[in-house]
């Protein structure tokens, strides 16, 4: 697999979606929730991922804190890139 920073923008989006599908969605589904990618943008050398919560996550108080941090950290670790930021919309 290519390094994240060497991927095209399209490949980055596909890699992010794959991590969301395999590693993050099962964690959220366990509590009756889900997240979907709304947008991905590159800004000042960072990749910004905008997500929307659904199901139980939409009303969960930890969605903007602990859960958001867990999603961001999972993406960073799996894609081996610390310049990924996740924002809820």
Beta strands, then each sheet from edge to edge (+ up, - down):
strand 1: 33-43
strand 2: 46-55
strand 3: 84-88
sheet 1: 1+ 2- 3-
end
